[in-house]
Structures are given as structure tokens and as C-alpha cells.
């Protein structure tokens, strides 16, 4: 797949404990992106954060949090991003979704 130079980045902020149909929501989002043949998706696990409820989510040595912040990033052309938005609207019941234009410098695979 070739990406145009101008793309769109969707960033989804959720909790590690968020679920969708019995599975981790972050996993379901990545699987949906793959099903839609999107360019790719990456999940990053945070070590500290808080959201709209101001509850602190932290990774501590003495206490393992089961609801650390998770960030899912998807970059593709806007038309492809539009395909996943209805799913995100339905599945992400708590969290934050941002979208911004990005300049794609390189997208390659062997």
C-alpha cells in the first residue's frame, strides 16, 4: 500500500481495562483497522495518566494497575480513516479521540 504525502492521524486514548464485546478495546480497535485494510495501527501503554474523571492511573512497583492509559494511533489517508470512525464512535464509550493532519515522510515494508 502506498500512502499519499498528506495523511491523517487518529489517536485514541482509553484505559487498559476498557472492553468491547468481551475483549480488550485496544485489541478490538487494531483488529478492526486490520479488517479495513488500513495502513497500520500502534498501541502504546502509558505509565501514568488521567482522563475526564481526573482519576490517576499509574504503574507502580508495589502496586500493579490494571487500568493503565492506552493510546492507539492510526495513520492513513482521510478516506480510509472515515471508514473506522463509526466503529470508534460506537466502541469508545469513555476516552478521547483526536484527529490531525500529518505529513507522511516514509511508509515502506519489505
SESE-937189 format. One record per residue (C-alpha): residue number from 1; residue in three letters; x, y, z; chain. Coordinates in Angstrom, 1 decimal. Example, Ala and Ser with C-alpha at 12.3 -4.5 7.8 and 13.67 -1.06 7.14 Angstrom:
<atoms>
<atom i="1" aa="Ala" xx="12.3" yy="-4.5" zz="7.8" ch="A"/>
<atom i="2" aa="Ser" xx="13.7" yy="-1.1" zz="7.1" ch="A"/>
</atoms>
This chain:
<atoms>
<atom i="1" aa="Unk" xx="0.0" yy="0.0" zz="0.0" ch="A"/>
<atom i="2" aa="Unk" xx="1.3" yy="3.5" zz="-0.8" ch="A"/>
<atom i="3" aa="Unk" xx="0.3" yy="6.4" zz="1.3" ch="A"/>
<atom i="4" aa="Unk" xx="0.0" yy="9.9" zz="-0.1" ch="A"/>
<atom i="5" aa="Unk" xx="2.3" yy="12.5" zz="1.4" ch="A"/>
<atom i="6" aa="Unk" xx="-0.6" yy="14.1" zz="3.3" ch="A"/>
<atom i="7" aa="Unk" xx="-2.4" yy="11.8" zz="5.7" ch="A"/>
<atom i="8" aa="Unk" xx="-4.5" yy="11.8" zz="8.8" ch="A"/>
<atom i="9" aa="Unk" xx="-3.5" yy="10.6" zz="12.3" ch="A"/>
<atom i="10" aa="Unk" xx="-6.3" yy="9.4" zz="14.7" ch="A"/>
<atom i="11" aa="Unk" xx="-5.2" yy="9.0" zz="18.3" ch="A"/>
<atom i="12" aa="Unk" xx="-7.5" yy="7.1" zz="20.7" ch="A"/>
<atom i="13" aa="Unk" xx="-6.9" yy="7.5" zz="24.5" ch="A"/>
<atom i="14" aa="Unk" xx="-8.6" yy="4.8" zz="26.5" ch="A"/>
<atom i="15" aa="Unk" xx="-8.0" yy="2.7" zz="29.6" ch="A"/>
<atom i="16" aa="Unk" xx="-6.3" yy="-0.8" zz="29.6" ch="A"/>
<atom i="17" aa="Unk" xx="-9.4" yy="-2.2" zz="31.3" ch="A"/>
<atom i="18" aa="Unk" xx="-11.8" yy="-0.9" zz="28.7" ch="A"/>
<atom i="19" aa="Unk" xx="-13.6" yy="-3.8" zz="26.9" ch="A"/>
<atom i="20" aa="Unk" xx="-15.7" yy="-4.3" zz="23.7" ch="A"/>
<atom i="21" aa="Unk" xx="-17.7" yy="-7.5" zz="23.3" ch="A"/>
<atom i="22" aa="Unk" xx="-15.6" yy="-9.3" zz="26.0" ch="A"/>
<atom i="23" aa="Unk" xx="-12.2" yy="-8.4" zz="24.6" ch="A"/>
<atom i="24" aa="Unk" xx="-9.8" yy="-5.5" zz="25.3" ch="A"/>
<atom i="25" aa="Unk" xx="-10.9" yy="-2.5" zz="23.4" ch="A"/>
<atom i="26" aa="Unk" xx="-7.4" yy="-1.6" zz="22.2" ch="A"/>
<atom i="27" aa="Unk" xx="-7.2" yy="-5.0" zz="20.7" ch="A"/>
<atom i="28" aa="Unk" xx="-10.6" yy="-4.7" zz="19.0" ch="A"/>
<atom i="29" aa="Unk" xx="-9.6" yy="-1.3" zz="17.5" ch="A"/>
<atom i="30" aa="Unk" xx="-6.4" yy="-2.8" zz="16.0" ch="A"/>
<atom i="31" aa="Unk" xx="-8.3" yy="-5.8" zz="14.6" ch="A"/>
<atom i="32" aa="Unk" xx="-10.9" yy="-3.5" zz="13.1" ch="A"/>
<atom i="33" aa="Unk" xx="-8.2" yy="-1.4" zz="11.5" ch="A"/>
<atom i="34" aa="Unk" xx="-6.7" yy="-4.5" zz="10.0" ch="A"/>
<atom i="35" aa="Unk" xx="-10.0" yy="-5.8" zz="8.8" ch="A"/>
<atom i="36" aa="Unk" xx="-10.5" yy="-2.5" zz="7.0" ch="A"/>
<atom i="37" aa="Unk" xx="-7.0" yy="-2.9" zz="5.4" ch="A"/>
<atom i="38" aa="Unk" xx="-5.7" yy="0.3" zz="6.9" ch="A"/>
<atom i="39" aa="Unk" xx="-2.0" yy="1.2" zz="6.6" ch="A"/>
<atom i="40" aa="Unk" xx="-1.3" yy="0.3" zz="10.3" ch="A"/>
<atom i="41" aa="Unk" xx="-2.1" yy="0.8" zz="13.9" ch="A"/>
<atom i="42" aa="Unk" xx="0.1" yy="1.0" zz="17.0" ch="A"/>
<atom i="43" aa="Unk" xx="-0.8" yy="0.6" zz="20.7" ch="A"/>
<atom i="44" aa="Unk" xx="1.2" yy="2.3" zz="23.4" ch="A"/>
<atom i="45" aa="Unk" xx="0.8" yy="1.5" zz="27.1" ch="A"/>
<atom i="46" aa="Unk" xx="1.2" yy="4.5" zz="29.3" ch="A"/>
<atom i="47" aa="Unk" xx="2.8" yy="4.5" zz="32.8" ch="A"/>
<atom i="48" aa="Unk" xx="0.9" yy="7.5" zz="34.2" ch="A"/>
<atom i="49" aa="Unk" xx="-2.1" yy="9.5" zz="33.2" ch="A"/>
<atom i="50" aa="Unk" xx="-5.6" yy="10.7" zz="34.0" ch="A"/>
<atom i="51" aa="Unk" xx="-8.7" yy="11.5" zz="32.0" ch="A"/>
<atom i="52" aa="Unk" xx="-12.0" yy="13.3" zz="32.3" ch="A"/>
<atom i="53" aa="Unk" xx="-12.8" yy="11.8" zz="35.7" ch="A"/>
<atom i="54" aa="Unk" xx="-9.4" yy="13.0" zz="37.0" ch="A"/>
<atom i="55" aa="Unk" xx="-8.7" yy="9.6" zz="38.5" ch="A"/>
<atom i="56" aa="Unk" xx="-4.9" yy="8.9" zz="38.3" ch="A"/>
<atom i="57" aa="Unk" xx="-3.8" yy="5.7" zz="36.5" ch="A"/>
<atom i="58" aa="Unk" xx="-0.2" yy="4.8" zz="37.4" ch="A"/>
<atom i="59" aa="Unk" xx="2.2" yy="1.9" zz="37.1" ch="A"/>
<atom i="60" aa="Unk" xx="3.9" yy="1.4" zz="40.5" ch="A"/>
<atom i="61" aa="Unk" xx="6.4" yy="-1.2" zz="41.5" ch="A"/>
<atom i="62" aa="Unk" xx="4.5" yy="-2.1" zz="44.7" ch="A"/>
<atom i="63" aa="Unk" xx="1.0" yy="-2.0" zz="43.0" ch="A"/>
<atom i="64" aa="Unk" xx="0.2" yy="-3.1" zz="39.5" ch="A"/>
<atom i="65" aa="Unk" xx="-2.6" yy="-1.0" zz="38.0" ch="A"/>
<atom i="66" aa="Unk" xx="-5.0" yy="-2.9" zz="35.8" ch="A"/>
<atom i="67" aa="Unk" xx="-6.2" yy="0.2" zz="34.1" ch="A"/>
<atom i="68" aa="Unk" xx="-3.2" yy="2.0" zz="32.7" ch="A"/>
<atom i="69" aa="Unk" xx="-3.6" yy="4.5" zz="29.9" ch="A"/>
<atom i="70" aa="Unk" xx="-3.6" yy="3.1" zz="26.4" ch="A"/>
<atom i="71" aa="Unk" xx="-3.0" yy="5.1" zz="23.2" ch="A"/>
<atom i="72" aa="Unk" xx="-3.9" yy="3.7" zz="19.8" ch="A"/>
<atom i="73" aa="Unk" xx="-2.5" yy="5.6" zz="16.8" ch="A"/>
<atom i="74" aa="Unk" xx="-3.7" yy="5.0" zz="13.2" ch="A"/>
<atom i="75" aa="Unk" xx="-2.3" yy="6.9" zz="10.2" ch="A"/>
<atom i="76" aa="Unk" xx="-3.9" yy="6.6" zz="6.8" ch="A"/>
<atom i="77" aa="Unk" xx="-5.5" yy="8.8" zz="4.1" ch="A"/>
<atom i="78" aa="Unk" xx="-8.6" yy="10.6" zz="5.3" ch="A"/>
<atom i="79" aa="Unk" xx="-11.0" yy="8.4" zz="3.2" ch="A"/>
<atom i="80" aa="Unk" xx="-9.7" yy="5.3" zz="5.0" ch="A"/>
<atom i="81" aa="Unk" xx="-9.9" yy="7.0" zz="8.4" ch="A"/>
<atom i="82" aa="Unk" xx="-13.5" yy="7.8" zz="7.7" ch="A"/>
<atom i="83" aa="Unk" xx="-14.2" yy="4.1" zz="7.4" ch="A"/>
<atom i="84" aa="Unk" xx="-13.2" yy="3.3" zz="11.0" ch="A"/>
<atom i="85" aa="Unk" xx="-14.9" yy="6.3" zz="12.7" ch="A"/>
<atom i="86" aa="Unk" xx="-18.4" yy="4.8" zz="13.0" ch="A"/>
<atom i="87" aa="Unk" xx="-16.8" yy="1.8" zz="14.8" ch="A"/>
<atom i="88" aa="Unk" xx="-14.8" yy="4.1" zz="17.1" ch="A"/>
<atom i="89" aa="Unk" xx="-17.9" yy="6.2" zz="17.8" ch="A"/>
<atom i="90" aa="Unk" xx="-19.8" yy="3.1" zz="18.9" ch="A"/>
<atom i="91" aa="Unk" xx="-17.0" yy="1.2" zz="20.7" ch="A"/>
<atom i="92" aa="Unk" xx="-15.2" yy="4.0" zz="22.6" ch="A"/>
<atom i="93" aa="Unk" xx="-17.7" yy="4.9" zz="25.3" ch="A"/>
<atom i="94" aa="Unk" xx="-15.2" yy="6.6" zz="27.6" ch="A"/>
<atom i="95" aa="Unk" xx="-12.0" yy="8.2" zz="26.5" ch="A"/>
<atom i="96" aa="Unk" xx="-10.7" yy="10.7" zz="23.9" ch="A"/>
<atom i="97" aa="Unk" xx="-10.3" yy="10.6" zz="20.2" ch="A"/>
<atom i="98" aa="Unk" xx="-8.3" yy="13.2" zz="18.3" ch="A"/>
<atom i="99" aa="Unk" xx="-7.6" yy="13.6" zz="14.6" ch="A"/>
<atom i="100" aa="Unk" xx="-4.9" yy="15.7" zz="12.9" ch="A"/>
<atom i="101" aa="Unk" xx="-3.3" yy="16.1" zz="9.5" ch="A"/>
<atom i="102" aa="Unk" xx="0.1" yy="14.6" zz="9.2" ch="A"/>
<atom i="103" aa="Unk" xx="2.9" yy="14.6" zz="6.6" ch="A"/>
<atom i="104" aa="Unk" xx="3.9" yy="11.1" zz="5.7" ch="A"/>
<atom i="105" aa="Unk" xx="7.7" yy="11.1" zz="5.0" ch="A"/>
<atom i="106" aa="Unk" xx="8.2" yy="7.3" zz="4.5" ch="A"/>
<atom i="107" aa="Unk" xx="6.0" yy="4.2" zz="4.6" ch="A"/>
<atom i="108" aa="Unk" xx="7.7" yy="1.1" zz="3.4" ch="A"/>
<atom i="109" aa="Unk" xx="7.8" yy="-2.6" zz="4.0" ch="A"/>
<atom i="110" aa="Unk" xx="9.9" yy="-5.4" zz="2.6" ch="A"/>
</atoms>
